[in-house]
Every structure is written in C-alpha cells, then in structure tokens.
Amino acid sequence: IAMTDLVVGVMVTAPMVLFLCSIYLWASYEITSSHVVVRAGPLPICRVRIDEIMEATPTSSISAAAHFALSSDAISITCRKKISDFLPRTVSISPQDRTGFLKAIAQASPHFEQRVDGSVQRRDQTAD
C-alpha cells in the first residue's frame, strides 16, 4: 500500500511542479501589432494594449507595479488606465534584450518617441 501511495503522490505532484517550473523558467514577452503579451510558461497572463501605453522606462527599482519581471533589469510599462480589474496601471517585465525591446515598443506606434535614455514616451500625453 505504501508504494501505491508514493506512485499516486508522484503522479499528482510531478505535473504541478513541472507546470510551476515552466512558469518561472519560460517567461516570455512579445510585441504583436496590438499588444505587449506577457507569458508565463504556456499561459498568456497579461496583455497590454499598445494604444494604452503612455510610457515604457528602463528600471531596476521595485515599485507598486505588477511584477512579471524575473530580474532587476526591468522595463516599467505605464498605461492610461488599469490594465484589468486585477492589474494596476503599471507592469514590470524583464525581457532578455531590454534595449531592443524598448526600441520595438517605440516602433510599434507612430505615437511613440524614444528618448536619449532609451525610455519610450507617447507623444500625445493626454489621458482619457
């Protein structure tokens, strides 16, 4: 009976552990034509509309943002309004190529301009 319990325990626990590891180890960030998509493992956990982004700045500080960053070399993305009922106006992400990702955000909309410090700001800073 003890061996059966062990096998059942491994069969139940192993998939959960693998799933949790995949969330941490395979986080990814993608820019589509309309969104910045944050994935944790196989799940898209956050979609930020490009037309809602007010600014994206390189940061290494811990703030009140929703943190999807796995390192301290992060990008803080601030939107016009809350991203969802569960997420605030600001999220932090940590793509492998922070400079390249900021450049890609700047190129995602003609309303963005990239500043000398690498940060990206919306030209029309008026919020709805």
N, C-alpha and C positions, 0 to 999 in steps of 0.2 A: 504494500500500500504506500509506503514512503517513497518508493521510486516513481510510482504513478503520480503522486502529488508533486514531485520535483519536475517531472516531464510537463505536467499541466502548467505549473508555475512558470517554467521557462517558455512554454508556447504562448502564454498570455503576456508575460513581461517583455520578452525579446522584441516583438513588434513595436511596443510602446517606446522602448529605449531607442531602437533604430529610428523611429519617427522623430523623437525629441532631438537626437543627434543630427538628423538631417536638417532640422530647422536651424540649428546653430551652425553647422558646418557648411551648408549650402545656401546661405542667404545670398540673394542677388537683387540687383536694381536694374531697371530697364526704362528707357525713354521710348515711348511709342509716339505716334502722331498726335495723340490727345492726352496722354497721361505719363506720369512717372509711376512705375509699378514697383512695389516692394514685395519680394517673395521671400518666404521663409521655408526652405525645403520645397516641397511641391505646391505650397499654398500661396496664392496672392493675398497678402494680408493688408495691404494698403494701396490705394490708387489715388494719386494726387493729380487733379486736372491741371494741365499746363496753363489754361486760361485763368486759373485761380491763383497761380503763383505770383506773389509780389516780389520776393527776393530769395536768393539762394546764396548762402555765405559759407566759406570755409570756417570751421570752428573746432576747438578742442575742449570746449567747456561743457559741463553738464548743466543743462537748463531745465526749464519746465516743459520741454518738448517731449513728444512721444519718441522713444528711442528705439530705432531699428538699426542703430549703428553698432558694429561689432568691434570698433577700435576708436581711439580718441581722435584720430584724423577724420573728422566727420564733415558733413555738409548739413547745415541747418536750412530747411525749406520753410518759408513763412507764406501762408496763403491769406487771401482776403477774408475768409471766414473759416469756421471749423470745418475740418475735412469730413467728419462724420459725427454722429452722436457720441461715438466712443473715442474720437481723436481730437486733440486741440488744433489750433491754427498752425502750429509749428511741429515739424517732424525732423528727426536727425537720422541720417543714413551714412554709411561708410563704404562707398564703392572703392574698389582697388585703386583705380586711377581717379583720384579726386579732381585733379586739374582738368583732365579730359572730360569727366562727367559734367563739371561746371560749364565747360565750353559747349558740350552737347545741349545742355539746358538753354544756354544763350542762343544757340542756333535753332531751337525748337519753335521759336516765335519771333516774328519781326518786332514785337513789342518789348523784347528784352535787349539790354545792353550789358556788356561785360566790362566791369571796372578794372582799373590797373591792379588792384589787389586780388583779382580773379573772381570776385563775387559777381553775381548776376542780379540786376535790378530791372523791374518793369519800368518802362519809360513813362507810362501814364499811371502815376501813383495814386489815383483816385480810387477809393474803395467804394463798393456798392452800399 
